[in-house]
Amino acid sequence: MKREGILVVISGFAGTGKGSVVHGLMEQYEQYALSISMTTRNPRPGEEEGVSYFFVDRERFEEEIKNDGLIEYASYCDNYYGTPKKYVQQQLQEGRDVILEIEIQGALKIKEQFPTALLLFIVPPSAAELKRRLVGRGTETPEVVEKRMRRAAEEAEGIGQYDYIIVNDSLEDCIRKTHEVINAARLTPVRNESFIKEIRNELVEISRK
Ligand code: 5GP
């Protein structure tokens, strides 16, 4: 049976550790491909061009929108973020599950275009723990931390639209649970339409003999 890749959207408030979850999935399992987004935000210390993001200016980003090169894009905290189309299509065709680490507006646009996409939301154990992690990261100014906490409160309104929530308390547990949920989702009939069609045809053939 030819394996079909699925789109896996992973969202979560800034500071939830969703980046570490995604990193763990990529390191521990071969079935995944990670989509690298395009953004107009400035690189943070340690971030690399083409690894963390493709860092571009607004003009270049708007050109990409015009050329229909993005599957989705959104504006988040005054910057554009978007998912390049080509890589995602290529990896899905090759049978990999493609991970999109994106925020909620993008997640909902993906669900509209790809109804079989799996939407996962990684949550912190509590709001206080989230603030502690954001401040502890030390890469953001207090104003940015405040902005991101307000944004988290807004984003929490949309969690009900996701398929699963996964608590990131212990990172290893969270990675394992995420992988299990993805593998279970891959077994649902809606995500295996061509296999079901194939086996139905074969059954008809064999029962005729
Ligand atoms: P950060 O600036 O912390 O790297 O990312 C800010 C937010 O943008 C995060 O919630 C991240 O998941 C989201 N994001 C990153 N890439 C994309 C993208 O391509 N599309 C959308 N819609 N959101 C993205």
py3Dmol code that shows the C-alpha trace and the ligand (Angstrom):
import py3Dmol

protein = """\
ATOM      1  CA  MET A   1       0.000   0.000   0.000  1.00  0.00           C
ATOM      2  CA  LYS A   2       1.338   3.414  -0.925  1.00  0.00           C
ATOM      3  CA  ARG A   3       1.582   5.512   2.193  1.00  0.00           C
ATOM      4  CA  GLU A   4      -0.068   8.913   2.048  1.00  0.00           C
ATOM      5  CA  GLY A   5       1.551  11.733   4.014  1.00  0.00           C
ATOM      6  CA  ILE A   6      -0.676  13.922   6.161  1.00  0.00           C
ATOM      7  CA  LEU A   7      -0.393  17.559   7.149  1.00  0.00           C
ATOM      8  CA  VAL A   8       0.180  18.035  10.862  1.00  0.00           C
ATOM      9  CA  VAL A   9      -0.346  21.534  12.212  1.00  0.00           C
ATOM     10  CA  ILE A  10       1.284  22.184  15.569  1.00  0.00           C
ATOM     11  CA  SER A  11       0.262  25.373  17.362  1.00  0.00           C
ATOM     12  CA  GLY A  12       0.719  26.637  20.878  1.00  0.00           C
ATOM     13  CA  PHE A  13       1.271  29.897  22.712  1.00  0.00           C
ATOM     14  CA  ALA A  14       4.750  31.405  22.424  1.00  0.00           C
ATOM     15  CA  GLY A  15       6.873  29.847  25.172  1.00  0.00           C
ATOM     16  CA  THR A  16       4.955  26.566  25.382  1.00  0.00           C
ATOM     17  CA  GLY A  17       7.943  24.653  24.054  1.00  0.00           C
ATOM     18  CA  LYS A  18       6.287  23.600  20.800  1.00  0.00           C
ATOM     19  CA  GLY A  19       9.586  24.235  19.004  1.00  0.00           C
ATOM     20  CA  SER A  20      11.271  21.636  21.236  1.00  0.00           C
ATOM     21  CA  VAL A  21       8.442  19.179  20.607  1.00  0.00           C
ATOM     22  CA  VAL A  22       8.820  19.605  16.850  1.00  0.00           C
ATOM     23  CA  HIS A  23      12.594  19.289  17.130  1.00  0.00           C
ATOM     24  CA  GLY A  24      12.167  16.053  19.112  1.00  0.00           C
ATOM     25  CA  LEU A  25       9.778  14.582  16.543  1.00  0.00           C
ATOM     26  CA  MET A  26      12.205  15.379  13.710  1.00  0.00           C
ATOM     27  CA  GLU A  27      15.120  13.854  15.599  1.00  0.00           C
ATOM     28  CA  GLN A  28      13.457  10.696  16.826  1.00  0.00           C
ATOM     29  CA  TYR A  29      11.288   9.630  13.888  1.00  0.00           C
ATOM     30  CA  GLU A  30      11.957   9.451  10.163  1.00  0.00           C
ATOM     31  CA  GLN A  31       8.397   9.847   8.961  1.00  0.00           C
ATOM     32  CA  TYR A  32       8.323  13.640   9.318  1.00  0.00           C
ATOM     33  CA  ALA A  33       9.331  16.586   7.164  1.00  0.00           C
ATOM     34  CA  LEU A  34       9.352  20.080   8.669  1.00  0.00           C
ATOM     35  CA  SER A  35       8.123  23.019   6.652  1.00  0.00           C
ATOM     36  CA  ILE A  36      10.337  26.098   7.007  1.00  0.00           C
ATOM     37  CA  SER A  37       8.253  29.267   7.048  1.00  0.00           C
ATOM     38  CA  MET A  38       8.960  32.648   5.549  1.00  0.00           C
ATOM     39  CA  THR A  39       8.822  35.639   7.896  1.00  0.00           C
ATOM     40  CA  THR A  40       9.452  39.376   8.003  1.00  0.00           C
ATOM     41  CA  ARG A  41      10.500  39.271  11.676  1.00  0.00           C
ATOM     42  CA  ASN A  42      14.171  39.800  12.574  1.00  0.00           C
ATOM     43  CA  PRO A  43      16.241  36.701  13.395  1.00  0.00           C
ATOM     44  CA  ARG A  44      16.751  36.007  17.112  1.00  0.00           C
ATOM     45  CA  PRO A  45      20.246  35.186  18.345  1.00  0.00           C
ATOM     46  CA  GLY A  46      21.166  31.698  17.171  1.00  0.00           C
ATOM     47  CA  GLU A  47      18.530  31.502  14.445  1.00  0.00           C
ATOM     48  CA  GLU A  48      19.771  30.549  11.010  1.00  0.00           C
ATOM     49  CA  GLU A  49      18.521  31.543   7.575  1.00  0.00           C
ATOM     50  CA  GLY A  50      16.798  28.594   5.882  1.00  0.00           C
ATOM     51  CA  VAL A  51      16.838  26.508   9.088  1.00  0.00           C
ATOM     52  CA  SER A  52      14.686  28.491  11.522  1.00  0.00           C
ATOM     53  CA  TYR A  53      12.961  30.577   8.864  1.00  0.00           C
ATOM     54  CA  PHE A  54      13.515  32.213   5.514  1.00  0.00           C
ATOM     55  CA  PHE A  55      13.973  35.806   6.704  1.00  0.00           C
ATOM     56  CA  VAL A  56      12.744  38.350   4.138  1.00  0.00           C
ATOM     57  CA  ASP A  57      11.582  41.968   3.977  1.00  0.00           C
ATOM     58  CA  ARG A  58       7.927  42.974   3.545  1.00  0.00           C
ATOM     59  CA  GLU A  59       8.351  43.668  -0.141  1.00  0.00           C
ATOM     60  CA  ARG A  60       9.694  40.182  -0.831  1.00  0.00           C
ATOM     61  CA  PHE A  61       6.948  38.611   1.310  1.00  0.00           C
ATOM     62  CA  GLU A  62       4.199  40.495  -0.518  1.00  0.00           C
ATOM     63  CA  GLU A  63       5.685  39.403  -3.822  1.00  0.00           C
ATOM     64  CA  GLU A  64       5.440  35.764  -2.658  1.00  0.00           C
ATOM     65  CA  ILE A  65       1.757  36.303  -1.763  1.00  0.00           C
ATOM     66  CA  LYS A  66       1.131  37.760  -5.227  1.00  0.00           C
ATOM     67  CA  ASN A  67       2.886  34.844  -6.920  1.00  0.00           C
ATOM     68  CA  ASP A  68       0.684  32.371  -5.029  1.00  0.00           C
ATOM     69  CA  GLY A  69       3.799  30.805  -3.505  1.00  0.00           C
ATOM     70  CA  LEU A  70       2.328  30.387  -0.008  1.00  0.00           C
ATOM     71  CA  ILE A  71      -0.268  27.865   1.176  1.00  0.00           C
ATOM     72  CA  GLU A  72      -1.266  30.244   3.942  1.00  0.00           C
ATOM     73  CA  TYR A  73       0.071  33.321   5.663  1.00  0.00           C
ATOM     74  CA  ALA A  74      -0.859  35.428   8.650  1.00  0.00           C
ATOM     75  CA  SER A  75       0.117  38.591  10.409  1.00  0.00           C
ATOM     76  CA  TYR A  76       1.301  37.967  13.983  1.00  0.00           C
ATOM     77  CA  CYS A  77       2.632  40.640  16.376  1.00  0.00           C
ATOM     78  CA  ASP A  78       3.240  43.089  13.472  1.00  0.00           C
ATOM     79  CA  ASN A  79       5.075  40.598  11.244  1.00  0.00           C
ATOM     80  CA  TYR A  80       4.118  38.350   8.367  1.00  0.00           C
ATOM     81  CA  TYR A  81       4.579  34.577   8.597  1.00  0.00           C
ATOM     82  CA  GLY A  82       3.761  32.146   5.775  1.00  0.00           C
ATOM     83  CA  THR A  83       4.151  28.548   4.590  1.00  0.00           C
ATOM     84  CA  PRO A  84       5.901  28.044   1.230  1.00  0.00           C
ATOM     85  CA  LYS A  85       3.776  25.825  -1.010  1.00  0.00           C
ATOM     86  CA  LYS A  86       6.289  23.881  -3.091  1.00  0.00           C
ATOM     87  CA  TYR A  87       8.129  21.999  -0.322  1.00  0.00           C
ATOM     88  CA  VAL A  88       4.917  20.912   1.396  1.00  0.00           C
ATOM     89  CA  GLN A  89       3.424  19.508  -1.806  1.00  0.00           C
ATOM     90  CA  GLN A  90       6.648  17.681  -2.657  1.00  0.00           C
ATOM     91  CA  GLN A  91       7.006  16.034   0.771  1.00  0.00           C
ATOM     92  CA  LEU A  92       3.357  14.964   0.961  1.00  0.00           C
ATOM     93  CA  GLN A  93       3.715  13.310  -2.435  1.00  0.00           C
ATOM     94  CA  GLU A  94       6.769  11.446  -1.170  1.00  0.00           C
ATOM     95  CA  GLY A  95       4.651  10.079   1.681  1.00  0.00           C
ATOM     96  CA  ARG A  96       6.060  12.113   4.571  1.00  0.00           C
ATOM     97  CA  ASP A  97       3.920  13.668   7.262  1.00  0.00           C
ATOM     98  CA  VAL A  98       4.597  17.374   6.979  1.00  0.00           C
ATOM     99  CA  ILE A  99       4.744  19.393  10.175  1.00  0.00           C
ATOM    100  CA  LEU A 100       3.653  23.025  10.079  1.00  0.00           C
ATOM    101  CA  GLU A 101       4.509  24.926  13.242  1.00  0.00           C
ATOM    102  CA  ILE A 102       2.102  27.811  12.755  1.00  0.00           C
ATOM    103  CA  GLU A 103      -0.337  30.013  14.643  1.00  0.00           C
ATOM    104  CA  ILE A 104      -4.086  29.719  14.733  1.00  0.00           C
ATOM    105  CA  GLN A 105      -5.178  31.911  11.785  1.00  0.00           C
ATOM    106  CA  GLY A 106      -2.904  29.863   9.530  1.00  0.00           C
ATOM    107  CA  ALA A 107      -4.059  26.595  11.113  1.00  0.00           C
ATOM    108  CA  LEU A 108      -7.677  27.341  10.282  1.00  0.00           C
ATOM    109  CA  LYS A 109      -6.807  28.288   6.708  1.00  0.00           C
ATOM    110  CA  ILE A 110      -4.977  24.958   6.366  1.00  0.00           C
ATOM    111  CA  LYS A 111      -8.020  23.028   7.687  1.00  0.00           C
ATOM    112  CA  GLU A 112     -10.211  24.760   5.073  1.00  0.00           C
ATOM    113  CA  GLN A 113      -7.914  23.796   2.225  1.00  0.00           C
ATOM    114  CA  PHE A 114      -6.929  20.361   3.556  1.00  0.00           C
ATOM    115  CA  PRO A 115      -9.836  18.886   5.546  1.00  0.00           C
ATOM    116  CA  THR A 116      -7.746  15.855   6.525  1.00  0.00           C
ATOM    117  CA  ALA A 117      -5.031  17.995   8.147  1.00  0.00           C
ATOM    118  CA  LEU A 118      -4.518  17.155  11.814  1.00  0.00           C
ATOM    119  CA  LEU A 119      -4.599  20.178  14.132  1.00  0.00           C
ATOM    120  CA  LEU A 120      -2.682  19.815  17.395  1.00  0.00           C
ATOM    121  CA  PHE A 121      -2.433  22.439  20.121  1.00  0.00           C
ATOM    122  CA  ILE A 122       0.383  22.174  22.647  1.00  0.00           C
ATOM    123  CA  VAL A 123      -0.581  23.747  25.983  1.00  0.00           C
ATOM    124  CA  PRO A 124       1.513  24.651  29.026  1.00  0.00           C
ATOM    125  CA  PRO A 125       0.536  23.086  32.373  1.00  0.00           C
ATOM    126  CA  SER A 126      -0.703  26.544  33.531  1.00  0.00           C
ATOM    127  CA  ALA A 127      -0.705  30.258  32.593  1.00  0.00           C
ATOM    128  CA  ALA A 128       1.777  31.043  35.386  1.00  0.00           C
ATOM    129  CA  GLU A 129       4.176  28.411  34.037  1.00  0.00           C
ATOM    130  CA  LEU A 130       3.866  29.931  30.544  1.00  0.00           C
ATOM    131  CA  LYS A 131       4.853  33.387  31.814  1.00  0.00           C
ATOM    132  CA  ARG A 132       7.752  31.873  33.745  1.00  0.00           C
ATOM    133  CA  ARG A 133       9.034  30.128  30.581  1.00  0.00           C
ATOM    134  CA  LEU A 134       8.645  33.271  28.433  1.00  0.00           C
ATOM    135  CA  VAL A 135      10.544  35.470  30.893  1.00  0.00           C
ATOM    136  CA  GLY A 136      13.144  32.744  31.455  1.00  0.00           C
ATOM    137  CA  ARG A 137      13.866  32.508  27.729  1.00  0.00           C
ATOM    138  CA  GLY A 138      15.460  35.948  28.073  1.00  0.00           C
ATOM    139  CA  THR A 139      15.248  36.725  24.346  1.00  0.00           C
ATOM    140  CA  GLU A 140      12.272  39.093  24.545  1.00  0.00           C
ATOM    141  CA  THR A 141      11.824  42.529  26.132  1.00  0.00           C
ATOM    142  CA  PRO A 142       9.201  42.843  28.931  1.00  0.00           C
ATOM    143  CA  GLU A 143       6.897  44.655  26.449  1.00  0.00           C
ATOM    144  CA  VAL A 144       7.119  41.754  24.021  1.00  0.00           C
ATOM    145  CA  VAL A 145       6.447  39.265  26.837  1.00  0.00           C
ATOM    146  CA  GLU A 146       3.307  41.241  27.779  1.00  0.00           C
ATOM    147  CA  LYS A 147       2.205  41.371  24.152  1.00  0.00           C
ATOM    148  CA  ARG A 148       2.691  37.626  23.771  1.00  0.00           C
ATOM    149  CA  MET A 149       0.756  36.872  26.993  1.00  0.00           C
ATOM    150  CA  ARG A 150      -2.152  39.003  25.710  1.00  0.00           C
ATOM    151  CA  ARG A 151      -1.938  37.230  22.399  1.00  0.00           C
ATOM    152  CA  ALA A 152      -2.012  33.850  24.220  1.00  0.00           C
ATOM    153  CA  ALA A 153      -5.258  34.872  25.944  1.00  0.00           C
ATOM    154  CA  GLU A 154      -6.754  35.657  22.522  1.00  0.00           C
ATOM    155  CA  GLU A 155      -5.471  32.439  20.999  1.00  0.00           C
ATOM    156  CA  ALA A 156      -6.951  30.387  23.844  1.00  0.00           C
ATOM    157  CA  GLU A 157     -10.372  31.324  22.432  1.00  0.00           C
ATOM    158  CA  GLY A 158      -9.657  29.226  19.362  1.00  0.00           C
ATOM    159  CA  ILE A 159      -8.382  26.016  20.955  1.00  0.00           C
ATOM    160  CA  GLY A 160     -11.788  24.367  20.519  1.00  0.00           C
ATOM    161  CA  GLN A 161     -11.209  24.271  16.765  1.00  0.00           C
ATOM    162  CA  TYR A 162      -8.230  21.939  17.111  1.00  0.00           C
ATOM    163  CA  ASP A 163      -8.423  18.132  17.009  1.00  0.00           C
ATOM    164  CA  TYR A 164      -6.284  17.470  20.106  1.00  0.00           C
ATOM    165  CA  ILE A 165      -4.639  19.366  22.936  1.00  0.00           C
ATOM    166  CA  ILE A 166      -1.394  17.971  24.322  1.00  0.00           C
ATOM    167  CA  VAL A 167       0.048  19.259  27.604  1.00  0.00           C
ATOM    168  CA  ASN A 168       3.770  19.948  27.573  1.00  0.00           C
ATOM    169  CA  ASP A 169       4.760  19.176  31.119  1.00  0.00           C
ATOM    170  CA  SER A 170       7.602  16.751  30.579  1.00  0.00           C
ATOM    171  CA  LEU A 171       9.085  17.306  27.116  1.00  0.00           C
ATOM    172  CA  GLU A 172       9.814  13.629  26.377  1.00  0.00           C
ATOM    173  CA  ASP A 173       6.250  12.601  27.318  1.00  0.00           C
ATOM    174  CA  CYS A 174       4.862  15.369  25.154  1.00  0.00           C
ATOM    175  CA  ILE A 175       6.939  14.282  22.136  1.00  0.00           C
ATOM    176  CA  ARG A 176       5.863  10.645  22.565  1.00  0.00           C
ATOM    177  CA  LYS A 177       2.191  11.555  23.004  1.00  0.00           C
ATOM    178  CA  THR A 178       2.266  13.810  19.946  1.00  0.00           C
ATOM    179  CA  HIS A 179       3.787  11.022  17.852  1.00  0.00           C
ATOM    180  CA  GLU A 180       1.148   8.550  19.074  1.00  0.00           C
ATOM    181  CA  VAL A 181      -1.698  10.928  18.272  1.00  0.00           C
ATOM    182  CA  ILE A 182      -0.312  11.501  14.767  1.00  0.00           C
ATOM    183  CA  ASN A 183       0.025   7.767  14.143  1.00  0.00           C
ATOM    184  CA  ALA A 184      -3.497   7.099  15.386  1.00  0.00           C
ATOM    185  CA  ALA A 185      -4.855   9.881  13.158  1.00  0.00           C
ATOM    186  CA  ARG A 186      -3.132   8.321  10.161  1.00  0.00           C
ATOM    187  CA  LEU A 187      -5.294   5.222  10.648  1.00  0.00           C
ATOM    188  CA  THR A 188      -8.646   6.988  10.289  1.00  0.00           C
ATOM    189  CA  PRO A 189     -10.682   6.133   7.158  1.00  0.00           C
ATOM    190  CA  VAL A 190     -10.801   9.762   5.927  1.00  0.00           C
ATOM    191  CA  ARG A 191      -7.007   9.759   5.760  1.00  0.00           C
ATOM    192  CA  ASN A 192      -6.851   6.450   3.853  1.00  0.00           C
ATOM    193  CA  GLU A 193      -9.345   6.960   1.077  1.00  0.00           C
ATOM    194  CA  SER A 194      -7.229   5.544  -1.720  1.00  0.00           C
ATOM    195  CA  PHE A 195      -6.364   2.409   0.277  1.00  0.00           C
ATOM    196  CA  ILE A 196     -10.048   1.810   1.062  1.00  0.00           C
ATOM    197  CA  LYS A 197     -10.979   2.264  -2.588  1.00  0.00           C
ATOM    198  CA  GLU A 198      -8.238  -0.139  -3.629  1.00  0.00           C
ATOM    199  CA  ILE A 199      -9.243  -2.878  -1.207  1.00  0.00           C
ATOM    200  CA  ARG A 200     -12.907  -2.533  -2.158  1.00  0.00           C
ATOM    201  CA  ASN A 201     -12.049  -3.008  -5.816  1.00  0.00           C
ATOM    202  CA  GLU A 202      -9.864  -6.003  -5.002  1.00  0.00           C
ATOM    203  CA  LEU A 203     -12.614  -7.592  -2.916  1.00  0.00           C
ATOM    204  CA  VAL A 204     -15.062  -7.215  -5.774  1.00  0.00           C
ATOM    205  CA  GLU A 205     -12.517  -8.759  -8.178  1.00  0.00           C
ATOM    206  CA  ILE A 206     -11.751 -11.717  -5.923  1.00  0.00           C
ATOM    207  CA  SER A 207     -15.389 -12.443  -5.087  1.00  0.00           C
ATOM    208  CA  ARG A 208     -16.129 -12.690  -8.833  1.00  0.00           C
ATOM    209  CA  LYS A 209     -13.658 -15.568  -9.319  1.00  0.00           C
TER     210      LYS A 209
END
"""
ligand_1 = """\
24
5GP
P 7.998 33.262 16.433
O 8.166 34.711 16.104
O 7.905 33.039 17.918
O 9.030 32.399 15.774
O 6.594 32.811 15.823
C 5.424 33.503 16.131
C 4.220 32.674 15.758
O 4.122 32.529 14.340
C 4.254 31.255 16.319
O 2.973 30.961 16.855
C 4.558 30.409 15.118
O 4.028 29.105 15.261
C 3.836 31.184 14.030
N 4.309 30.872 12.676
C 5.526 30.505 12.276
N 5.552 30.268 10.964
C 4.297 30.474 10.507
C 3.671 30.374 9.218
O 4.273 30.021 8.207
N 2.349 30.682 9.145
C 1.627 31.056 10.232
N 0.331 31.302 10.041
N 2.177 31.155 11.454
C 3.497 30.871 11.595
"""
view = py3Dmol.view(width=600, height=400)
view.addModel(protein, "pdb")
view.setStyle({"model": 0}, {"cartoon": {"style": "trace"}})
view.addModel(ligand_1, "xyz")
view.setStyle({"model": 1}, {"stick": {}})
view.zoomTo()
view.show()
